[in-house]
Amino acid sequence: MHSRRLLFLLSSARENGNAEQLARKAAESLPPGTVAEWVNLERYRGEVFKDLRHSPGGYTQPLSPELWDLAQRTVSADELVFVAPVYWYGLPANAVSYLEHWSHWLRITELRFRERMRGKVLSLVTSHSSEEDDAVAQPLLKSLQLSADYMEMHWRGALIGHGNTPGQVLQDPRAVTTARDFLVRPVVVAKTEAA
């Protein structure tokens, strides 16, 4: 029997920030036997993406062992959970870089990246310092939702908390209550309509 595997992609420049604390609160509700892996994308900041799609020879260099390992962890997961605070209305740089690497991974035949990503679940746990207005998180949500659509993945949605200083998100009663079932509720399959 296959255990459900979640890959939590820690994307903050701050350790144990509000988004991470909210994600760990949500992970407490995962049933026994669930495999939860936490990967800090800051570890891969030195792995700069270069777009070689239209260069002579394309992507001829093999992936570094670190990126190959990250790619394998990605395709082995059933659900990818971006754990990312809102930075300037978007994803933190290390999360953007991770997604950019997908362009290369799509072109590695033996990885079968698109085929193996199809049908997986993508979700987001985020936090921001605005008092109540979640509109500041919409560009980040839309980016990930469209990425899920492009890869034929399912979009779980976003768990959004409010907090400025670390730990403040755990004083957001709506976020803490929503966290209890966020990762265990069924995923509604729906495609994003273009505007």
Backbone as a printed PyTorch tensor [residue, N CA C, xyz], in Angstrom:
tensor([[[  0.8310,  -1.1820,   0.0000],
         [  0.0000,   0.0000,   0.0000],
         [  0.8780,   1.2490,   0.0000]],

        [[  0.4940,   2.2170,  -0.8270],
         [  1.2870,   3.4270,  -1.0030],
         [  0.9380,   4.4580,   0.0730]],

        [[  1.9340,   4.9070,   0.8270],
         [  1.7220,   5.9740,   1.8000],
         [  1.6890,   7.3120,   1.0650]],

        [[  0.7850,   8.1740,   1.4600],
         [  0.7170,   9.5060,   0.8670],
         [  1.9750,  10.2760,   1.2310]],

        [[  2.5780,  10.9150,   0.2190],
         [  3.8300,  11.6410,   0.4230],
         [  3.6100,  13.1220,   0.1290]],

        [[  3.9420,  13.9790,   1.0760],
         [  3.8690,  15.4210,   0.8870],
         [  5.2650,  16.0040,   0.9470]],

        [[  5.5680,  16.8750,   0.0060],
         [  6.8450,  17.5780,  -0.0170],
         [  6.5670,  19.0390,   0.3180]],

        [[  7.0230,  19.4740,   1.4930],
         [  6.8510,  20.8510,   1.9260],
         [  8.0690,  21.6470,   1.4620]],

        [[  7.8300,  22.6570,   0.6490],
         [  8.8980,  23.4460,   0.0470],
         [  9.0240,  24.7670,   0.8140]],

        [[  9.9360,  24.7830,   1.7680],
         [ 10.1340,  25.9680,   2.5990],
         [ 10.8370,  27.0370,   1.7710]],

        [[ 10.1760,  28.1760,   1.6160],
         [ 10.6530,  29.1840,   0.6690],
         [ 10.9650,  30.5320,   1.3020]],

        [[ 10.8860,  30.6260,   2.6130],
         [ 11.1330,  31.9070,   3.2680],
         [ 12.6220,  32.1460,   3.4450]],

        [[ 12.9940,  33.4040,   3.4670],
         [ 14.3750,  33.7640,   3.7910],
         [ 14.5860,  33.7650,   5.2990]],

        [[ 13.5050,  33.5200,   6.0540],
         [ 13.5630,  33.5020,   7.5160],
         [ 13.2610,  32.0910,   7.9920]],

        [[ 14.0690,  31.5870,   8.9200],
         [ 13.7950,  30.2630,   9.4820],
         [ 12.6410,  30.3350,  10.4640]],

        [[ 11.7550,  29.3470,  10.3830],
         [ 10.6450,  29.2130,  11.3140],
         [  9.7690,  30.4650,  11.3610]],

        [[  9.5370,  31.0420,  10.1730],
         [  8.6740,  32.2110,  10.0760],
         [  7.2080,  31.8190,  10.1560]],

        [[  6.3330,  32.7850,   9.9430],
         [  4.9050,  32.5530,  10.0970],
         [  4.3460,  31.5140,   9.1310]],

        [[  4.7600,  31.5700,   7.8680],
         [  4.2470,  30.5820,   6.9010],
         [  4.6490,  29.1720,   7.3250]],

        [[  5.8940,  29.0090,   7.7600],
         [  6.3560,  27.6790,   8.1890],
         [  5.6140,  27.2170,   9.4410]],

        [[  5.4110,  28.1040,  10.3940],
         [  4.7000,  27.7130,  11.6120],
         [  3.2550,  27.3050,  11.2970]],

        [[  2.6300,  28.0120,  10.3600],
         [  1.2690,  27.6610,   9.9740],
         [  1.2430,  26.3120,   9.2420]],

        [[  2.2450,  26.0730,   8.3940],
         [  2.3260,  24.7910,   7.6820],
         [  2.5300,  23.6320,   8.6510]],

        [[  3.3550,  23.8280,   9.6390],
         [  3.5900,  22.7620,  10.6260],
         [  2.3350,  22.5120,  11.4590]],

        [[  1.5690,  23.5550,  11.7100],
         [  0.2890,  23.3920,  12.4000],
         [ -0.6550,  22.5590,  11.5320]],

        [[ -0.7060,  22.8430,  10.2310],
         [ -1.5590,  22.0750,   9.3100],
         [ -1.1030,  20.6220,   9.2270]],

        [[  0.2090,  20.3980,   9.2430],
         [  0.7480,  19.0380,   9.1180],
         [  0.4190,  18.1770,  10.3350]],

        [[  0.0990,  18.7910,  11.4520],
         [ -0.2680,  18.0230,  12.6470],
         [ -1.5120,  17.1630,  12.4220]],

        [[ -2.3460,  17.5350,  11.4650],
         [ -3.5920,  16.8020,  11.2050],
         [ -3.4220,  15.6610,  10.2020]],

        [[ -2.2270,  15.5150,   9.6380],
         [ -2.0210,  14.4430,   8.6730],
         [ -2.1690,  13.0890,   9.3630]],

        [[ -2.8310,  12.1460,   8.7180],
         [ -3.0380,  10.8470,   9.3660],
         [ -1.7430,  10.0590,   9.5240]],

        [[ -1.7240,   9.1230,  10.4770],
         [ -0.5440,   8.2670,  10.6510],
         [ -0.2080,   7.5540,   9.3330]],

        [[  1.0700,   7.4020,   9.0900],
         [  1.5090,   6.7420,   7.8640],
         [  1.8100,   7.7110,   6.7390]],

        [[  1.3760,   8.9580,   6.8740],
         [  1.6880,   9.9680,   5.8650],
         [  3.1680,  10.3190,   5.9540]],

        [[  3.8200,  10.4180,   4.8120],
         [  5.2280,  10.8110,   4.7700],
         [  5.2870,  12.3030,   4.4650]],

        [[  5.8140,  13.0670,   5.3950],
         [  5.9600,  14.5120,   5.2200],
         [  7.4460,  14.8450,   5.1780]],

        [[  7.8850,  15.3820,   4.0610],
         [  9.2910,  15.7540,   3.9030],
         [  9.3730,  17.2710,   3.7870]],

        [[ 10.2890,  17.8510,   4.5190],
         [ 10.4620,  19.3020,   4.5470],
         [ 11.7930,  19.6390,   3.8930]],

        [[ 11.7420,  20.4310,   2.8180],
         [ 12.9500,  20.8110,   2.0860],
         [ 13.0570,  22.3340,   2.0840]],

        [[ 14.1970,  22.8380,   2.5250],
         [ 14.4260,  24.2740,   2.5170],
         [ 15.0600,  24.6640,   1.1830]],

        [[ 14.3310,  25.4290,   0.3860],
         [ 14.8200,  25.8020,  -0.9380],
         [ 16.0040,  26.7580,  -0.8910]],

        [[ 16.2740,  27.3490,   0.2770],
         [ 17.4670,  28.1950,   0.4140],
         [ 18.7320,  27.3930,   0.1310]],

        [[ 18.6830,  26.0770,   0.3660],
         [ 19.8530,  25.2180,   0.1160],
         [ 20.2560,  25.2130,  -1.3540]],

        [[ 19.3380,  25.5810,  -2.2330],
         [ 19.5900,  25.4700,  -3.6770],
         [ 19.7890,  26.8350,  -4.3300]],

        [[ 20.0080,  27.8690,  -3.5350],
         [ 20.1440,  29.2210,  -4.0840],
         [ 21.3290,  29.3260,  -5.0430]],

        [[ 22.3550,  28.5020,  -4.8340],
         [ 23.5200,  28.5440,  -5.7160],
         [ 23.2950,  27.8720,  -7.0610]],

        [[ 22.1850,  27.1590,  -7.1920],
         [ 21.8780,  26.4320,  -8.4330],
         [ 21.0850,  27.3560,  -9.3610]],

        [[ 21.7930,  28.2570, -10.0110],
         [ 21.1410,  29.2670, -10.8420],
         [ 20.5980,  28.6350, -12.1150]],

        [[ 19.3390,  28.9470, -12.4360],
         [ 18.7210,  28.4280, -13.6530],
         [ 19.1920,  29.2340, -14.8570]],

        [[ 19.5350,  28.5250, -15.9510],
         [ 19.8700,  29.1650, -17.2190],
         [ 18.9340,  28.6040, -18.2700]],

        [[ 18.2380,  29.4820, -18.9670],
         [ 17.2780,  29.0670, -19.9920],
         [ 18.0220,  28.7610, -21.2900]],

        [[ 18.1870,  27.4710, -21.5700],
         [ 18.9430,  27.0350, -22.7500],
         [ 18.0460,  26.3790, -23.7940]],

        [[ 16.7290,  26.6190, -23.6850],
         [ 15.7950,  25.9520, -24.6020],
         [ 16.1150,  26.2130, -26.0670]],

        [[ 16.5590,  27.4280, -26.3860],
         [ 16.7830,  27.7800, -27.7860],
         [ 18.2680,  27.9550, -28.1020]],

        [[ 19.1350,  27.5000, -27.2120],
         [ 20.5710,  27.5560, -27.4590],
         [ 20.9910,  26.3250, -28.2530]],

        [[ 22.0560,  26.4390, -29.0450],
         [ 22.5430,  25.2540, -29.7710],
         [ 22.8560,  24.1270, -28.7840]],

        [[ 22.2790,  22.9920, -29.0050],
         [ 22.4920,  21.8490, -28.1260],
         [ 21.5370,  21.7960, -26.9520]],

        [[ 20.9270,  22.9360, -26.6330],
         [ 19.9520,  22.9410, -25.5370],
         [ 20.5920,  22.5850, -24.2040]],

        [[ 19.8760,  21.7980, -23.4360],
         [ 20.3460,  21.3980, -22.1130],
         [ 21.2070,  20.1380, -22.2460]],

        [[ 22.4940,  20.3530, -22.4330],
         [ 23.3790,  19.1970, -22.6010],
         [ 24.0890,  18.8280, -21.2990]],

        [[ 24.2440,  19.7830, -20.4040],
         [ 24.9180,  19.5140, -19.1340],
         [ 23.9890,  18.7250, -18.2130]],

        [[ 24.4950,  17.7000, -17.5650],
         [ 23.6510,  16.9730, -16.6020],
         [ 23.3520,  17.8460, -15.3830]],

        [[ 22.2900,  17.5310, -14.6970],
         [ 21.9720,  18.2350, -13.4610],
         [ 23.0430,  17.9470, -12.4140]],

        [[ 23.2500,  18.9110, -11.5410],
         [ 24.1350,  18.6600, -10.4020],
         [ 23.4750,  17.5850,  -9.5390]],

        [[ 24.2540,  16.8610,  -8.7390],
         [ 23.6530,  15.8530,  -7.8580],
         [ 22.5710,  16.4370,  -6.9420]],

        [[ 22.7660,  17.6950,  -6.4960],
         [ 21.7870,  18.3270,  -5.6160],
         [ 20.4670,  18.5670,  -6.3380]],

        [[ 20.5400,  19.0750,  -7.5720],
         [ 19.3020,  19.3320,  -8.3160],
         [ 18.6330,  18.0370,  -8.7570]],

        [[ 19.4390,  17.0320,  -9.0850],
         [ 18.8540,  15.7400,  -9.4450],
         [ 18.0850,  15.1700,  -8.2560]],

        [[ 18.6550,  15.2870,  -7.0730],
         [ 17.9890,  14.8210,  -5.8660],
         [ 16.6850,  15.5850,  -5.6350]],

        [[ 16.7070,  16.9100,  -5.8350],
         [ 15.4970,  17.7160,  -5.6600],
         [ 14.4380,  17.3360,  -6.6950]],

        [[ 14.8600,  17.1000,  -7.9200],
         [ 13.9130,  16.6730,  -8.9520],
         [ 13.2840,  15.3260,  -8.5890]],

        [[ 14.0780,  14.3980,  -8.0790],
         [ 13.5620,  13.0850,  -7.6880],
         [ 12.5860,  13.2010,  -6.5140]],

        [[ 12.9060,  14.0550,  -5.5530],
         [ 11.9840,  14.2700,  -4.4350],
         [ 10.6630,  14.8480,  -4.9380]],

        [[ 10.7660,  15.7250,  -5.9270],
         [  9.5700,  16.3670,  -6.4830],
         [  8.6650,  15.3470,  -7.1500]],

        [[  9.2120,  14.5210,  -8.0270],
         [  8.3700,  13.5620,  -8.7550],
         [  7.9130,  12.4110,  -7.8730]],

        [[  8.5750,  12.1960,  -6.7380],
         [  8.1750,  11.1150,  -5.8300],
         [  7.0260,  11.5140,  -4.9050]],

        [[  6.7640,  12.8090,  -4.7950],
         [  5.7150,  13.2890,  -3.8830],
         [  4.3410,  13.1730,  -4.5410]],

        [[  3.3210,  13.0000,  -3.7030],
         [  1.9370,  13.0420,  -4.1840],
         [  1.4080,  14.4670,  -4.1590]],

        [[  1.9200,  15.2610,  -3.2420],
         [  1.4850,  16.6540,  -3.1330],
         [  2.6760,  17.5360,  -2.8240]],

        [[  2.7520,  18.6690,  -3.5170],
         [  3.7600,  19.6810,  -3.2540],
         [  3.0900,  20.8240,  -2.5060]],

        [[  3.6540,  21.1950,  -1.3870],
         [  3.1010,  22.2760,  -0.5720],
         [  4.1350,  23.3970,  -0.5190]],

        [[  3.8610,  24.4770,  -1.2420],
         [  4.7310,  25.6390,  -1.1450],
         [  4.4540,  26.3200,   0.1920]],

        [[  5.4990,  26.5400,   0.9630],
         [  5.3930,  27.2350,   2.2400],
         [  6.1360,  28.5440,   2.0350]],

        [[  5.3720,  29.5960,   1.7350],
         [  5.9820,  30.8140,   1.2310],
         [  5.2480,  32.0540,   1.7250]],

        [[  5.9290,  32.9310,   2.4360],
         [  5.2930,  34.2000,   2.7750],
         [  5.1290,  35.0480,   1.5210]],

        [[  4.2380,  36.0050,   1.5670],
         [  4.0650,  36.9300,   0.4520],
         [  5.2390,  37.9060,   0.4710]],

        [[  6.0580,  37.8790,  -0.5760],
         [  7.1710,  38.8190,  -0.7210],
         [  6.8670,  39.7140,  -1.9100]],

        [[  6.6530,  40.9750,  -1.6700],
         [  6.3610,  41.9210,  -2.7410],
         [  5.2810,  41.3780,  -3.6770]],

        [[  4.2370,  40.8370,  -3.0780],
         [  3.0400,  40.3570,  -3.7840],
         [  3.2930,  39.1100,  -4.6120]],

        [[  4.3680,  38.4310,  -4.3900],
         [  4.6620,  37.2280,  -5.1570],
         [  5.4130,  36.1990,  -4.3280]],

        [[  5.9610,  35.2160,  -5.0320],
         [  6.7400,  34.1640,  -4.3930],
         [  8.1330,  34.6490,  -4.0320]],

        [[  8.7080,  34.1350,  -2.9580],
         [ 10.1170,  34.4100,  -2.6770],
         [ 11.0080,  33.9100,  -3.8240]],

        [[ 12.1770,  34.5170,  -3.9540],
         [ 13.0700,  34.2210,  -5.0770],
         [ 13.4400,  32.7470,  -5.1690]],

        [[ 13.6500,  32.0810,  -4.0320],
         [ 14.0670,  30.6690,  -4.1070],
         [ 12.9400,  29.7800,  -4.6300]],

        [[ 11.6790,  30.1520,  -4.3810],
         [ 10.5580,  29.3820,  -4.9250],
         [ 10.4230,  29.6200,  -6.4290]],

        [[ 10.6630,  30.8540,  -6.8600],
         [ 10.6410,  31.1600,  -8.2990],
         [ 11.7370,  30.3740,  -9.0050]],

        [[ 12.9240,  30.3550,  -8.4050],
         [ 14.0400,  29.6170,  -8.9950],
         [ 13.7180,  28.1220,  -9.1220]],

        [[ 13.1080,  27.5600,  -8.0890],
         [ 12.7030,  26.1470,  -8.1230],
         [ 11.7720,  25.8880,  -9.3040]],

        [[ 10.7790,  26.7390,  -9.4920],
         [  9.8550,  26.5630, -10.6160],
         [ 10.5660,  26.7410, -11.9500]],

        [[ 11.5170,  27.6570, -12.0150],
         [ 12.2760,  27.8420, -13.2600],
         [ 13.0120,  26.5620, -13.6460]],

        [[ 13.5260,  25.8470, -12.6580],
         [ 14.2280,  24.5930, -12.9500],
         [ 13.2930,  23.5610, -13.5930]],

        [[ 12.0050,  23.6820, -13.3620],
         [ 11.0610,  22.7510, -14.0020],
         [ 11.2060,  22.8030, -15.5240]],

        [[ 11.5370,  23.9840, -16.0690],
         [ 11.7120,  24.1100, -17.5230],
         [ 12.8030,  23.1740, -18.0310]],

        [[ 13.8570,  23.0140, -17.2370],
         [ 14.9250,  22.0810, -17.5910],
         [ 14.4570,  20.6410, -17.3680]],

        [[ 13.8430,  20.3890, -16.2160],
         [ 13.4300,  19.0330, -15.8800],
         [ 12.4460,  18.4640, -16.8940]],

        [[ 11.6440,  19.3370, -17.4840],
         [ 10.6960,  18.8960, -18.5220],
         [ 11.4120,  18.3200, -19.7410]],

        [[ 12.6760,  18.6520, -19.9060],
         [ 13.4270,  18.2370, -21.0910],
         [ 14.4080,  17.1000, -20.8150]],

        [[ 14.3180,  16.5050, -19.6400],
         [ 15.1720,  15.3580, -19.2960],
         [ 14.3280,  14.1020, -19.5130]],

        [[ 14.6150,  13.3960, -20.5830],
         [ 13.7770,  12.2700, -21.0000],
         [ 13.5940,  11.2350, -19.9080]],

        [[ 14.6810,  10.8420, -19.2540],
         [ 14.5850,   9.7540, -18.2740],
         [ 13.8310,  10.1800, -17.0040]],

        [[ 13.6950,  11.4790, -16.7750],
         [ 12.9620,  11.9510, -15.6030],
         [ 11.4460,  11.8450, -15.8030]],

        [[ 10.9940,  11.9050, -17.0710],
         [  9.5570,  11.8420, -17.4020],
         [  8.7700,  12.8100, -16.5150]],

        [[  9.2700,  14.0520, -16.4490],
         [  8.7680,  15.0100, -15.4720],
         [  7.2860,  15.3360, -15.6730]],

        [[  6.8950,  15.7270, -16.8790],
         [  5.4940,  16.0850, -17.0960],
         [  4.5750,  14.8980, -16.8010]],

        [[  4.9370,  13.7390, -17.2920],
         [  4.1180,  12.5360, -17.0820],
         [  3.9560,  12.2280, -15.5890]],

        [[  5.0330,  12.3620, -14.8400],
         [  4.9930,  11.9950, -13.4210],
         [  4.3750,  13.0830, -12.5430]],

        [[  4.3060,  14.3110, -13.0420],
         [  3.6910,  15.3990, -12.2810],
         [  2.1780,  15.4450, -12.4940]],

        [[  1.7320,  14.9210, -13.5980],
         [  0.3050,  14.9550, -13.9260],
         [ -0.5120,  14.2720, -12.8260]],

        [[ -1.5440,  14.9660, -12.3480],
         [ -2.4290,  14.3930, -11.3470],
         [ -1.9970,  14.6050,  -9.9030]],

        [[ -0.7610,  15.1060,  -9.6870],
         [ -0.3410,  15.4190,  -8.3200],
         [ -1.1170,  16.6480,  -7.8270]],

        [[ -1.0190,  16.9200,  -6.5550],
         [ -1.7110,  18.0520,  -5.9520],
         [ -0.6850,  19.1390,  -5.6170]],

        [[ -1.0750,  20.3790,  -5.8750],
         [ -0.2380,  21.5250,  -5.5410],
         [ -1.0210,  22.4210,  -4.5820]],

        [[ -0.3630,  22.8870,  -3.5350],
         [ -1.0400,  23.7640,  -2.5840],
         [ -0.0500,  24.7820,  -2.0370]],

        [[ -0.5980,  25.7290,  -1.2980],
         [  0.2020,  26.8280,  -0.7640],
         [ -0.1970,  27.1020,   0.6740]],

        [[  0.8100,  27.2870,   1.5190],
         [  0.5980,  27.8380,   2.8510],
         [  1.3780,  29.1390,   2.8880]],

        [[  0.6740,  30.2400,   3.1580],
         [  1.3220,  31.5440,   3.0950],
         [  0.8760,  32.4270,   4.2530]],

        [[  1.6070,  33.4930,   4.4400],
         [  1.2410,  34.4870,   5.4460],
         [  1.6530,  35.8550,   4.9270]],

        [[  0.9620,  36.8640,   5.4360],
         [  1.3140,  38.2420,   5.0920],
         [  0.9710,  39.1340,   6.2660]],

        [[  1.4790,  40.3480,   6.2310],
         [  1.3340,  41.2310,   7.3880],
         [  0.1500,  42.1860,   7.2890]],

        [[ -0.5950,  42.1540,   6.1720],
         [ -1.7910,  42.9890,   6.1010],
         [ -2.7820,  42.5090,   7.1400]],

        [[ -3.5050,  43.4260,   7.7250],
         [ -4.4090,  43.0680,   8.8200],
         [ -5.4800,  42.0640,   8.3960]],

        [[ -6.2010,  42.3530,   7.3420],
         [ -7.3080,  41.4850,   6.9430],
         [ -7.3470,  41.2040,   5.4460]],

        [[ -6.7640,  42.0760,   4.6450],
         [ -6.9490,  42.0360,   3.2010],
         [ -6.0570,  40.9720,   2.5500]],

        [[ -6.6820,  39.8690,   2.1340],
         [ -5.9250,  38.7950,   1.4890],
         [ -5.6510,  39.0630,   0.0160]],

        [[ -6.1040,  40.2100,  -0.4970],
         [ -5.8640,  40.5340,  -1.9080],
         [ -4.3750,  40.6100,  -2.2150]],

        [[ -3.5530,  40.9420,  -1.2240],
         [ -2.1090,  41.0390,  -1.4610],
         [ -1.5120,  39.6810,  -1.8300]],

        [[ -2.1990,  38.5980,  -1.4850],
         [ -1.6890,  37.2540,  -1.7890],
         [ -2.1690,  36.7370,  -3.1450]],

        [[ -3.0750,  37.4400,  -3.7890],
         [ -3.6670,  36.9200,  -5.0210],
         [ -2.6760,  36.6910,  -6.1620]],

        [[ -1.7020,  37.5850,  -6.4090],
         [ -0.7410,  37.2980,  -7.4920],
         [  0.0290,  35.9910,  -7.2570]],

        [[  0.4170,  35.7460,  -6.0100],
         [  1.1400,  34.5240,  -5.6550],
         [  0.2440,  33.2980,  -5.8870]],

        [[ -0.9930,  33.3680,  -5.4240],
         [ -1.9490,  32.2590,  -5.6070],
         [ -2.1650,  31.9760,  -7.0790]],

        [[ -2.3840,  33.0320,  -7.8480],
         [ -2.6770,  32.8580,  -9.2760],
         [ -1.4950,  32.2250, -10.0000]],

        [[ -0.2960,  32.6300,  -9.6420],
         [  0.9060,  32.0680, -10.2600],
         [  0.9720,  30.5550, -10.0540]],

        [[  0.7440,  30.1110,  -8.8280],
         [  0.8130,  28.6760,  -8.5430],
         [ -0.3710,  27.9230,  -9.1400]],

        [[ -1.5360,  28.5460,  -9.1260],
         [ -2.7170,  27.9020,  -9.6950],
         [ -2.5350,  27.6810, -11.2040]],

        [[ -2.0010,  28.6780, -11.8900],
         [ -1.7560,  28.5370, -13.3300],
         [ -0.6540,  27.5150, -13.6040]],

        [[  0.3510,  27.4610, -12.7340],
         [  1.4100,  26.4530, -12.8750],
         [  0.8310,  25.0540, -12.7250]],

        [[ -0.0730,  24.8800, -11.7740],
         [ -0.7350,  23.5810, -11.5880],
         [ -1.5280,  23.2100, -12.8300]],

        [[ -2.2660,  24.1630, -13.3800],
         [ -3.0400,  23.9000, -14.5960],
         [ -2.1270,  23.4850, -15.7480]],

        [[ -1.0290,  24.2080, -15.9170],
         [ -0.1040,  23.9270, -17.0120],
         [  0.4590,  22.5120, -16.9160]],

        [[  0.7240,  22.0740, -15.6860],
         [  1.3010,  20.7480, -15.4860],
         [  0.2330,  19.6610, -15.3020]],

        [[ -1.0400,  20.0360, -15.4550],
         [ -2.1620,  19.1090, -15.2690],
         [ -2.1530,  18.5010, -13.8700]],

        [[ -1.8580,  19.3730, -12.9150],
         [ -1.9090,  19.0090, -11.5040],
         [ -3.2320,  19.5080, -10.9280]],

        [[ -3.5570,  19.0650,  -9.7390],
         [ -4.7560,  19.5340,  -9.0510],
         [ -4.3600,  20.6180,  -8.0590]],

        [[ -5.1740,  21.6530,  -7.9640],
         [ -4.8920,  22.7860,  -7.0850],
         [ -5.7440,  22.6630,  -5.8240]],

        [[ -5.1100,  22.4550,  -4.6850],
         [ -5.8200,  22.3630,  -3.4190],
         [ -6.3000,  23.7380,  -2.9630]],

        [[ -5.5330,  24.7480,  -3.2690],
         [ -5.8480,  26.0900,  -2.8030],
         [ -4.7930,  26.5610,  -1.8280]],

        [[ -5.1410,  27.6190,  -1.1000],
         [ -4.1650,  28.2390,  -0.2080],
         [ -4.6990,  28.3600,   1.2060]],

        [[ -3.8190,  28.1400,   2.1490],
         [ -4.0620,  28.4110,   3.5590],
         [ -3.3400,  29.7180,   3.8420]],

        [[ -4.0990,  30.7500,   4.2060],
         [ -3.5420,  32.0950,   4.3630],
         [ -3.6460,  32.5340,   5.8190]],

        [[ -2.5310,  32.9780,   6.3630],
         [ -2.5220,  33.5000,   7.7170],
         [ -2.0070,  34.9240,   7.7520]],

        [[ -2.3030,  35.6080,   8.8430],
         [ -1.8510,  36.9820,   9.0330],
         [ -0.8660,  37.0260,  10.1870]],

        [[  0.2410,  37.6960,   9.9570],
         [  1.2310,  37.8310,  11.0090],
         [  2.4340,  38.5960,  10.5150]],

        [[  3.0610,  39.3190,  11.4000],
         [  4.2420,  40.0840,  11.0350],
         [  5.4650,  39.4880,  11.7180]],

        [[  5.5230,  39.5740,  13.0320],
         [  6.6600,  38.9820,  13.7430],
         [  6.4600,  37.4700,  13.8470]],

        [[  7.5510,  36.6800,  13.8730],
         [  7.4160,  35.2210,  13.9210],
         [  6.5370,  34.7560,  15.0810]],

        [[  5.6190,  33.8440,  14.7540],
         [  4.7120,  33.2960,  15.7560],
         [  3.3760,  34.0040,  15.8170]],

        [[  3.3190,  35.1890,  15.2500],
         [  2.0800,  35.9780,  15.3100],
         [  0.9440,  35.2830,  14.5520]],

        [[  1.2800,  34.5050,  13.5280],
         [  0.2420,  33.8310,  12.7360],
         [ -0.5660,  32.8580,  13.5900]],

        [[  0.0440,  32.3200,  14.6310],
         [ -0.6680,  31.3680,  15.4870],
         [ -1.6940,  32.0540,  16.3810]],

        [[ -1.7270,  33.3810,  16.3350],
         [ -2.7630,  34.1520,  17.0340],
         [ -3.9010,  34.5300,  16.0770]],

        [[ -3.8230,  34.0580,  14.8320],
         [ -4.8760,  34.3140,  13.8380],
         [ -5.8690,  33.1550,  13.9220]],

        [[ -7.0120,  33.3440,  14.5840],
         [ -7.9150,  32.2120,  14.8230],
         [ -8.4690,  31.5870,  13.5480]],

        [[ -8.7210,  32.3990,  12.5350],
         [ -9.2380,  31.8490,  11.2730],
         [ -8.2120,  30.9250,  10.6230]],

        [[ -6.9570,  31.3620,  10.5840],
         [ -5.8980,  30.5560,   9.9560],
         [ -5.6790,  29.2560,  10.7190]],

        [[ -5.6440,  29.3220,  12.0310],
         [ -5.3980,  28.1300,  12.8460],
         [ -6.5490,  27.1370,  12.7040]],

        [[ -7.7730,  27.6390,  12.6770],
         [ -8.9370,  26.7590,  12.4990],
         [ -8.9190,  26.1090,  11.1220]],

        [[ -8.6310,  26.8920,  10.0910],
         [ -8.5840,  26.3570,   8.7220],
         [ -7.4510,  25.3520,   8.5620]],

        [[ -6.3530,  25.5650,   9.2880],
         [ -5.1940,  24.6680,   9.1860],
         [ -5.5400,  23.2450,   9.5840]],

        [[ -6.5140,  23.0830,  10.4790],
         [ -6.8250,  21.7490,  11.0030],
         [ -7.2530,  20.7550,   9.9250]],

        [[ -7.9420,  21.2520,   8.8870],
         [ -8.3930,  20.3060,   7.8520],
         [ -7.8380,  20.6260,   6.4690]],

        [[ -6.9670,  21.6390,   6.3710],
         [ -6.5060,  22.0810,   5.0510],
         [ -5.8810,  20.9550,   4.2330]],

        [[ -4.9950,  20.1760,   4.8380],
         [ -4.2650,  19.1480,   4.0830],
         [ -4.9730,  17.7990,   4.0520]],

        [[ -6.1100,  17.7000,   4.7090],
         [ -6.8190,  16.4140,   4.7360],
         [ -8.1730,  16.4680,   4.0270]],

        [[ -8.6390,  17.6440,   3.6920],
         [ -9.9310,  17.7270,   2.9990],
         [ -9.7570,  17.3200,   1.5370]],

        [[-10.8130,  16.8040,   0.9050],
         [-10.7150,  16.4040,  -0.5010],
         [-10.3940,  17.6030,  -1.3950]],

        [[ -9.6900,  17.3270,  -2.4650],
         [ -9.3300,  18.3760,  -3.4230],
         [-10.4310,  18.4680,  -4.4750]],

        [[-10.9250,  19.6640,  -4.6700],
         [-11.9270,  19.9010,  -5.7120],
         [-11.1830,  20.1140,  -7.0180]],

        [[-11.4830,  19.2880,  -8.0170],
         [-10.7830,  19.3750,  -9.2970],
         [-11.4940,  20.3780, -10.1780]],

        [[-10.8230,  21.4680, -10.4730],
         [-11.3850,  22.4910, -11.3520],
         [-10.2470,  23.1970, -12.0380]],

        [[-10.4420,  23.5730, -13.3020],
         [ -9.4290,  24.2630, -14.0550],
         [ -9.6360,  25.7640, -13.9800]],

        [[ -8.5510,  26.5150, -13.9740],
         [ -8.6200,  27.9700, -13.9670],
         [ -9.0670,  28.4610, -15.3350]],

        [[-10.0310,  29.3350, -15.3470],
         [-10.4710,  29.9400, -16.6060],
         [ -9.6150,  31.1790, -16.8800]],

        [[ -9.2180,  31.3250, -18.1320],
         [ -8.4340,  32.5090, -18.5120],
         [ -9.3410,  33.7440, -18.4450]],

        [[ -8.7590,  34.8590, -18.0760],
         [ -9.5340,  36.1030, -17.9640],
         [ -9.8460,  36.6620, -19.3330]]])
